[in-house]
C-alpha cells in the first residue's frame, strides 16, 4: 500500500515568538482536512548551539502546545509527538465495503 503524507503546517515557526500562533493555526488546519493522524514537525530544529540552550521552553513546548489545540479543535485526530530521530508506524485502516 502506498501511503501519502502531506505536511500541512509546522507546529512551530521561526522566530520563536510565533510558537503558539503556529500551533493554533496548524490545529485549525486539522478541522478542515480531518486527518486520522497528525505529527507535529519543525519544532526545536532552529536552536542556538551550546549546553545552555537545550532547556529553553520554546524548543520543547511547541508540539505539546499543538496537542492541546488539536484536542480542543479536532478531537477525532490522533496526534503523535516524535522526538528527533524517532519513527512511527501507520497502519492501514480497513475501509468498509458498500
N, C-alpha and C positions, 0 to 999 in steps of 0.2 A: 504494500500500500504506500502511495506517495503522500507524504504529509507536508502541507504548505503552512509555514509560519509567517505571519505578517506583523512586523514591528509597527506599532501604531504611534505611540508617543512615549518618549523616555520618561521614567518616573522621577527624574531629576535632571536639571539642566545646569549649564554654567553661565553665569556665575552662581554661586551657592545661594544667593538671596532669592532666586526663583524657586527654590525647593518645593514648598507647599503648593504653590500655584501650579507647578508642573504635575505634581501628584494628583491634584484635583482634576486637572484637565485630562490626564490620562484615564482617571476613573470615569469621567463623564463620557469619554470615548467608548468605554465598555457598555454604557447604556444604549449607545447607537448600534454598535457592532454585535453585541450579545454573544461574545465568545464563550466557549465552555471553560477555557483556561487562559490565564494571563500570567506572564512572567515579567516583572519589572526589570528594565535594563538601564545601563549607563549611570549607575549610581556608584559614587566613590571612585570613579575612574580618572578624574582630573584633580589629583591632590598634590600638594607640595611634598617634596621629599624630606625625609628626616623623621626620627622617632617621635618628636613632639606633635607631629601632625596626624598620627594614626588614631587618635581617640576623639577627634572632633565629631560632634553630633551630625554636622551637615554631611559627613562622609558615610555615616552608618544609619541614620534615621530615614532617609527618603523611601526605601522600599516598604518600610513598615507604616509610614505615613500614607503611602499609596494603598496598602492593605486596608487601612482604616477607612479611607474614602471608598474603596471598592466594596467593602462590606455594607456600607450605607447606601451607595448608589446602584450597585449591581450585585446583589446578594447571591444570584444564581451562578456567578462566575467564580470558579476556583482560582485563587491566586497562590502561586508558588514563588517564594523568595529563594533564589540561588546565590550562594556566596561565590566570589570569583573562583573559577576553575571547577565548580560543581556542575553536574549534569542532571537531567531528569528524563524519565521515560513517559511518553504519552501513549496511552493505549487507545486503540481504535474503538470507537463507540458503535455498538450494533444499531443499525437503522431498522426500525420495524417495517415489515413488508406491508404494502397496502391491502 
